[in-house]
Amino acid sequence: MPNTLAFIMLFIWPLIMAVLFKKLSPDRALIWSFLGAFMLLPTGAYFDLPLVPTLDKYTLPSVAALVLSLTMVKQKIRFFPESKLASVLMVGYVFSPFFSVMSNPEPVFWGVRVLPGLTIYDAISEVMKHGIALIPFILSFNLLATRKARHTFLTVYMLAGLFYSIPMLAEIRLSPQINYWVYGMFPELFGQQIRFGGFRPVVFMGHGLVTAFFMLMAVMSTATLWRGSNPDEPFPYPAAFAWLALILILCKTVGVVLFAVMFVPIILFAGTRIKGWAIMVCATFLISYPVLRSMDAVPVDEMVDYAALIQAERAQSLEFRFDNEKILLDHAARKPVFGWGYWGRNRLYDLETGQSTVTTDGHWIIVIGMLGWTGYICVFGLLTLPLFKLWFLRKRWPADREVHIIYGIALMLGVNLIDLIPNSTINHLTWTLAGLLLASSTVAARAEFQTAADPSENDVKDPPETPPAAALHQRHVRKPRSAERKAPVGRTSRTKR
């Protein structure tokens, strides 16, 4: 049970965000609000109000950011992007719980366990929950649509990783205890944080896997800034990258280290063509994986054998995940369109004890089980749409350092999405990345990079309506004489009676 300080921190965080929005630019305030909450607020503490979804370290900052953006930011906040497809997917994502609830009014019986039928109350609550989840996506394509905002996002992530490395080092040496010392609880099983004869750091993020993935994002942010920087920039990006990479290795998380080995060299050394294809592969793999998995087209046995070469425990864990995926897919196939809904109806239970017999790890199988294939298309279609748009617009960009910045952010989103296959680590930062990239693809379509080479001169999201060359041409075109004549002052035209 969290202590009093945990609830005090949740309560005052919107006030801290209000100070950030007053003192900083909107893009910096938004980034620090989300990232600060992710790093500092307690996991497991929440306010449970009637009808409203629980307000925790993810939902509370989102609601507060929307209110502050509407009241303290001069820029007009649009709730739908310019992309019609993205708007349709957003509406589908928000209202998919309604259709799932309406198609599951009957109770489900598993021996001694009875799962209640869903009601309109569940529909309203889940629709609100999905709407809150989209707030970071909405605010990102509004407030993080400029070149300066993209650099700010990466810089803040890098600095946050450098700051967080200090308590992470302490927990690597002493064991994960900081969350217990500060907030009076440990949110996950302690045994899951022991790896390779040592400890995985947790700090305030709830699980060692989440903390390691956060550090991976910090490493990729630093690598992206290093690749997109000018040679005369004073910040020591190589030193920061080396330090963060060392902390990442000390996190003792095999999957995250493999992500770093695969994607960080692409960020640092690959050209734009290879980066574009890497982004396309990530998006395509995520969209097609459930279909391939349901057709038994994924080489499951070979992947387990490769994992056994690293560690026998990792192979057993991977095989356990694959077995549960198969069971859950077969169960979801009984209600493929809108899924089983909520209250654990997407799971299977023992008929005698009523205990759950499966473990739901991957976010994709959770979505298909609860919302069906309709929900899956809306959720992952919206998350992968920015990656597909960036790939189709790749030939519109000149060979500019800013292209490497955008490609680096796109690879960060791609890694986030691939991690949703084995895990359920989606949060407001994942949606922030997606909204930022959607705005970048929209600006790229308007040839933003052809305006100025100086980043400070390119902070305007929308280009001028009339290009400078066309305006100069119009200035020298002589108007017809009839258009230059003016009626004498005080004289009016006569009318026939």
C-alpha positions in Angstrom: 0.0 0.0 0.0 1.5 3.4 -1.0 2.2 5.8 1.8 0.8 9.4 2.2 3.7 10.9 0.2 2.7 8.9 -2.9 -0.8 10.5 -2.9 0.6 13.9 -2.1 2.9 13.7 -5.1 0.0 12.7 -7.4 -2.1 15.6 -6.0 0.5 18.3 -6.5 1.8 17.2 -9.9 -0.8 19.2 -11.8 0.4 22.3 -9.8 4.0 21.6 -10.8 2.8 21.3 -14.4 1.1 24.6 -14.2 4.4 26.2 -13.1 6.2 24.5 -16.0 3.6 25.8 -18.5 4.0 29.3 -17.1 7.8 29.4 -17.0 8.7 27.4 -20.1 7.7 27.3 -23.8 4.8 25.0 -24.5 6.9 22.2 -26.1 9.4 22.1 -23.1 6.6 22.2 -20.6 4.7 19.4 -22.2 7.8 17.2 -22.5 9.0 17.7 -19.0 5.5 17.2 -17.6 5.1 13.8 -19.2 8.7 12.6 -18.7 8.9 14.0 -15.1 5.8 12.2 -14.1 7.1 9.0 -15.7 10.4 9.3 -13.8 9.3 10.6 -10.4 5.6 9.7 -9.6 4.8 6.4 -7.8 3.7 3.3 -9.6 0.7 1.7 -8.0 -0.8 4.8 -6.5 -4.0 6.3 -8.0 -7.2 8.2 -7.4 -10.3 6.0 -8.1 -13.2 8.3 -8.7 -16.8 7.3 -9.7 -17.3 6.7 -13.5 -14.0 8.5 -14.3 -11.0 6.2 -15.1 -8.4 5.8 -12.4 -6.0 8.8 -12.3 -2.4 7.6 -11.9 1.1 8.6 -13.1 0.0 8.2 -16.7 -3.6 9.5 -16.9 -3.4 12.4 -14.4 -0.6 14.3 -16.3 -2.5 13.8 -19.6 -5.7 15.3 -18.2 -3.8 18.2 -16.6 -1.8 18.8 -19.8 -4.9 19.1 -21.8 -6.5 21.6 -19.4 -3.3 23.7 -19.2 -2.8 23.6 -23.0 -6.4 24.9 -23.5 -6.1 27.6 -20.9 -2.4 28.7 -20.9 -1.1 28.2 -24.4 -1.8 30.8 -27.0 -1.8 28.3 -29.9 -5.1 26.9 -30.8 -5.4 23.2 -30.0 -6.8 21.0 -32.8 -8.3 17.7 -31.6 -7.9 16.1 -35.1 -4.9 16.2 -37.3 -4.9 17.1 -41.0 -4.7 13.4 -42.0 -8.2 12.1 -42.6 -7.1 8.5 -42.1 -5.6 9.4 -38.7 -8.8 11.2 -37.7 -10.9 8.1 -38.6 -8.6 5.8 -36.7 -8.8 8.1 -33.7 -12.5 8.0 -33.6 -12.4 4.2 -34.1 -10.0 3.9 -31.2 -12.0 6.0 -28.8 -15.4 4.3 -29.5 -14.2 0.7 -30.0 -14.9 -0.1 -26.3 -18.5 0.9 -26.9 -19.0 -1.8 -29.5 -17.1 -4.3 -27.5 -19.3 -3.7 -24.5 -22.5 -3.8 -26.5 -21.6 -7.2 -28.0 -20.9 -8.8 -24.6 -24.0 -8.3 -22.4 -24.1 -11.9 -21.3 -22.1 -13.4 -18.3 -19.4 -15.9 -18.8 -19.1 -19.1 -16.7 -15.8 -20.9 -15.9 -16.8 -23.5 -13.4 -17.0 -21.8 -10.0 -15.9 -18.5 -11.6 -18.6 -16.2 -13.1 -17.6 -13.1 -15.1 -20.4 -10.5 -15.3 -21.9 -9.2 -18.4 -20.9 -5.7 -19.5 -23.1 -2.7 -19.1 -23.4 0.8 -20.5 -21.5 2.0 -17.4 -18.4 0.0 -18.6 -18.8 1.4 -22.1 -18.8 5.0 -20.8 -15.8 4.4 -18.5 -13.7 2.7 -21.2 -14.5 5.3 -23.9 -13.3 8.0 -21.5 -10.2 5.9 -20.7 -9.3 5.7 -24.4 -10.0 9.4 -24.9 -7.5 10.2 -22.1 -5.0 7.9 -23.6 -5.1 9.9 -26.8 -4.4 13.3 -25.1 -0.6 13.0 -25.5 -1.0 12.1 -29.2 -3.2 15.2 -29.7 -1.0 17.6 -27.8 2.1 16.3 -29.5 0.9 16.9 -33.1 -0.1 20.4 -31.9 2.8 21.5 -29.8 5.8 19.4 -31.0 5.4 20.1 -34.8 8.6 22.2 -35.2 12.2 21.5 -35.8 13.1 23.2 -32.5 10.5 21.0 -30.6 12.0 17.8 -32.1 15.5 18.8 -30.9 14.0 19.7 -27.5 12.4 16.3 -27.1 15.6 14.5 -27.8 17.7 16.8 -25.6 15.3 16.4 -22.6 15.3 12.6 -23.0 19.1 12.6 -23.0 19.3 14.8 -19.9 16.7 12.8 -18.1 18.7 9.6 -18.8 21.8 11.2 -17.4 20.0 12.3 -14.3 18.3 9.0 -13.8 21.5 7.1 -14.2 22.6 8.1 -10.6 19.8 6.4 -8.7 19.9 3.5 -11.2 23.6 2.9 -10.3 22.6 2.9 -6.6 20.0 0.2 -7.1 22.3 -1.8 -9.3 24.7 -1.9 -6.4 22.2 -2.1 -3.5 19.1 -3.7 -5.0 15.9 -1.9 -6.0 14.9 -0.2 -2.8 14.3 3.5 -3.6 10.6 3.2 -4.4 10.1 1.4 -1.1 12.2 4.0 0.9 10.3 6.9 -0.6 6.8 5.7 -1.3 6.6 2.7 1.1 5.9 -0.1 -1.4 7.4 -2.2 -4.1 5.0 -2.5 -7.0 6.3 -5.7 -8.6 7.7 -9.1 -7.6 11.3 -8.6 -6.3 12.5 -11.8 -7.8 11.8 -10.5 -11.3 14.5 -7.9 -10.8 17.3 -10.4 -10.2 19.2 -11.2 -13.4 22.7 -12.6 -14.2 23.7 -12.7 -10.5 22.8 -9.0 -9.9 19.9 -6.6 -9.8 18.0 -4.7 -12.4 17.3 -1.0 -11.4 13.7 0.0 -11.0 13.7 3.4 -9.1 10.1 4.8 -9.6 9.1 3.0 -12.8 7.6 -0.1 -11.4 9.6 -2.8 -13.1 13.2 -3.3 -14.2 12.1 -3.9 -17.8 10.4 -0.5 -18.0 13.5 1.3 -16.5 15.8 -0.5 -19.0 13.6 0.5 -21.9 13.6 4.1 -20.7 17.4 4.0 -20.7 17.3 2.6 -24.2 15.3 5.6 -25.4 17.8 7.9 -23.7 20.6 6.1 -25.6 18.8 6.4 -28.9 18.0 10.0 -28.3 21.7 10.8 -27.6 22.8 8.8 -30.7 20.2 10.7 -32.8 21.4 14.1 -31.5 25.1 13.1 -32.1 24.3 12.0 -35.7 22.3 15.2 -36.5 24.6 17.7 -34.7 27.1 20.0 -36.3 30.8 19.2 -35.8 31.4 22.5 -33.9 28.7 21.9 -31.3 30.1 22.1 -27.8 28.1 19.4 -26.1 30.1 16.1 -25.6 27.6 13.8 -27.2 30.1 10.9 -27.5 30.8 10.9 -23.8 27.1 11.1 -22.9 26.4 8.2 -25.3 29.1 6.0 -23.8 27.9 6.6 -20.3 24.3 5.9 -21.1 25.2 2.8 -23.1 27.2 1.5 -20.1 24.2 2.0 -17.8 22.0 0.2 -20.3 24.2 -2.8 -20.2 24.2 -2.8 -16.4 20.4 -3.0 -16.6 20.8 -6.7 -17.4 17.9 -6.9 -19.8 18.6 -9.0 -22.8 15.8 -7.8 -25.1 16.6 -4.2 -24.6 20.3 -4.8 -25.2 19.5 -6.6 -28.5 17.3 -3.6 -29.5 20.3 -1.4 -28.9 22.7 -3.6 -30.9 20.3 -3.7 -33.9 19.1 0.0 -34.0 21.8 2.2 -32.5 24.3 1.4 -35.3 21.6 2.3 -37.9 21.1 5.7 -36.2 24.8 6.4 -36.0 26.2 5.1 -39.3 23.4 4.2 -41.8 22.2 6.5 -44.6 18.7 7.7 -45.1 17.8 4.9 -47.4 18.7 2.2 -45.0 17.0 4.1 -42.1 13.8 4.4 -44.2 13.7 0.7 -44.9 14.3 -0.1 -41.2 11.4 2.1 -40.3 9.2 0.3 -42.9 10.2 -3.1 -41.6 9.3 -2.2 -38.0 5.8 -0.9 -39.0 5.1 -3.8 -41.4 6.3 -6.4 -38.9 4.1 -5.1 -36.1 1.0 -5.0 -38.3 1.5 -8.4 -39.8 2.8 -10.3 -36.7 -0.7 -11.2 -35.3 -1.8 -12.5 -38.7 1.3 -14.5 -39.2 1.1 -15.8 -35.6 -2.5 -16.9 -36.1 -1.4 -18.8 -39.3 1.5 -20.5 -37.4 3.9 -18.7 -39.9 6.3 -17.4 -37.2 9.3 -19.6 -36.6 8.6 -20.1 -32.9 10.9 -23.1 -32.3 13.9 -21.5 -34.0 13.5 -18.4 -31.9 13.4 -20.4 -28.7 16.6 -22.3 -29.7 18.4 -19.0 -30.3 17.3 -17.7 -26.9 18.7 -20.9 -25.3 22.1 -20.0 -26.7 22.0 -16.9 -24.4 20.4 -18.3 -21.3 18.2 -21.3 -20.6 15.9 -19.2 -18.4 15.3 -16.8 -21.3 14.4 -19.7 -23.6 11.9 -21.0 -21.1 10.3 -17.5 -20.7 10.1 -17.0 -24.4 8.5 -20.5 -24.9 6.0 -19.7 -22.2 5.0 -16.5 -23.9 4.5 -18.2 -27.3 2.3 -21.0 -25.7 0.1 -18.4 -24.0 -0.2 -16.4 -27.2 -1.5 -19.5 -29.0 -4.1 -20.2 -26.3 -5.3 -16.6 -26.2 -5.5 -16.3 -30.0 -7.7 -19.4 -30.1 -9.9 -17.9 -27.5 -10.1 -14.5 -29.3 -11.1 -16.3 -32.5 -14.5 -17.1 -30.9 -15.2 -13.3 -30.9 -13.0 -11.9 -33.6 -14.7 -8.6 -34.5 -15.2 -6.8 -31.2 -13.5 -9.1 -28.7 -14.5 -10.3 -25.3 -14.6 -6.9 -23.5 -13.3 -6.3 -20.0 -13.3 -7.8 -16.5 -10.9 -10.5 -17.5 -13.3 -12.0 -20.1 -10.4 -12.3 -22.6 -8.6 -14.8 -20.4 -9.2 -18.5 -19.6 -9.7 -20.0 -16.2 -9.5 -23.4 -14.4 -13.0 -24.9 -14.1 -12.3 -26.3 -10.6 -10.4 -23.5 -8.9 -11.4 -20.5 -11.0 -7.8 -19.3 -11.2 -6.5 -17.9 -14.5 -4.6 -20.5 -16.6 -2.9 -18.0 -19.0 -0.7 -14.9 -18.8 -1.3 -12.0 -21.1 2.0 -10.2 -21.8 2.0 -8.7 -25.3 -0.1 -5.6 -25.8 -1.3 -6.8 -29.2 -2.9 -10.0 -27.8 -4.5 -8.0 -25.0 -6.1 -5.6 -27.6 -7.3 -8.4 -29.8 -8.7 -10.3 -26.9 -10.6 -7.3 -25.4 -11.5 -5.3 -28.6 -11.1 -7.8 -31.4 -9.5 -7.1 -34.8 -11.5 -3.9 -35.1 -9.7 -2.5 -32.0 -6.4 -3.8 -33.2 -6.6 -2.1 -36.5 -7.6 1.2 -34.8 -4.9 1.1 -32.1 -1.9 -0.1 -34.1 -3.0 1.5 -37.4 -2.9 4.8 -35.6 0.5 4.1 -34.0 2.1 2.9 -37.2 0.5 5.5 -39.5 3.3 8.1 -38.9 6.0 5.6 -39.8 4.2 4.7 -43.1 3.7 8.4 -43.9 7.4 9.2 -43.3 8.5 6.3 -45.5 6.2 7.4 -48.4 7.5 11.0 -48.1 11.2 10.0 -48.0 12.0 11.3 -51.5 10.7 14.8 -50.7 13.5 15.5 -48.2 16.9 16.9 -49.2 20.1 15.5 -47.7 19.9 17.5 -44.5 20.9 16.8 -40.9 17.3 17.3 -39.8 16.4 14.2 -41.8 18.6 12.1 -39.5 16.8 13.6 -36.5 13.4 12.6 -37.8 14.6 9.2 -38.8 16.1 8.7 -35.4 12.8 9.6 -33.7 11.0 7.3 -36.0 13.3 4.4 -35.1 12.6 5.1 -31.4 8.9 4.8 -32.1 9.6 1.6 -34.2 11.4 0.0 -31.2 8.5 1.0 -28.9 6.0 -0.7 -31.2 8.1 -3.9 -31.6 8.4 -4.1 -27.8 4.6 -4.3 -27.7 4.7 -7.8 -29.2 6.3 -9.5 -26.1 5.4 -6.8 -23.5 2.7 -4.3 -22.7 4.8 -1.3 -22.1 2.7 1.3 -23.9 2.3 4.6 -22.1 1.8 8.3 -22.8 5.4 8.6 -24.0 4.6 6.1 -26.8 1.7 8.2 -27.9 3.8 11.3 -27.7 6.3 9.9 -30.1 3.5 8.9 -32.5 1.9 12.4 -32.4 5.3 14.1 -32.9 6.1 12.0 -35.9 2.6 12.5 -37.5 3.2 16.3 -37.2 6.7 15.9 -38.8 5.3 14.0 -41.7 2.7 16.6 -42.3 5.3 19.4 -42.2 7.5 17.4 -44.5 4.7 17.1 -47.0 4.7 20.9 -47.1 8.4 21.1 -47.9 9.4 22.5 -44.5 13.1 21.8 -45.1 13.3 24.1 -48.1 12.8 27.3 -46.1 15.9 27.8 -44.0 19.0 26.0 -42.9 19.1 27.6 -39.4 16.8 25.7 -37.0 15.9 28.9 -35.2 14.4 30.3 -38.4 12.2 27.3 -38.9 10.0 27.2 -35.9 6.9 28.1 -37.7 4.8 25.0 -38.2 2.9 26.1 -41.3 4.8 27.5 -44.3 3.6 30.8 -45.9 0.7 30.6 -48.1 2.6 32.2 -51.0 6.1 31.1 -51.7 8.7 33.9 -51.6 9.6 33.5 -55.3 5.9 33.7 -56.4 5.4 36.7 -54.2 8.4 38.5 -55.7 7.0 37.6 -59.2 3.6 39.0 -58.4 5.1 42.2 -57.1 6.6 43.0 -60.5 3.6 42.0 -62.6 1.9 45.2 -63.8 -1.8 45.2 -63.3 -4.2 46.2 -66.1 -4.9 49.9 -66.4 -8.6 49.3 -65.6 -7.6 47.9 -62.3 -5.4 50.9 -61.5 -8.1 53.5 -62.1 -9.8 54.8 -59.1 -13.1 56.6 -58.8 -12.8 60.2 -57.9 -13.4 60.9 -54.3 -16.9 62.0 -53.5 -18.4 61.0 -56.9 -20.9 58.2 -57.1 -22.2 56.3 -60.1 -25.4 57.3 -61.7 -28.4 55.0 -62.0 -31.1 54.9 -64.6 -34.5 55.8 -63.4 
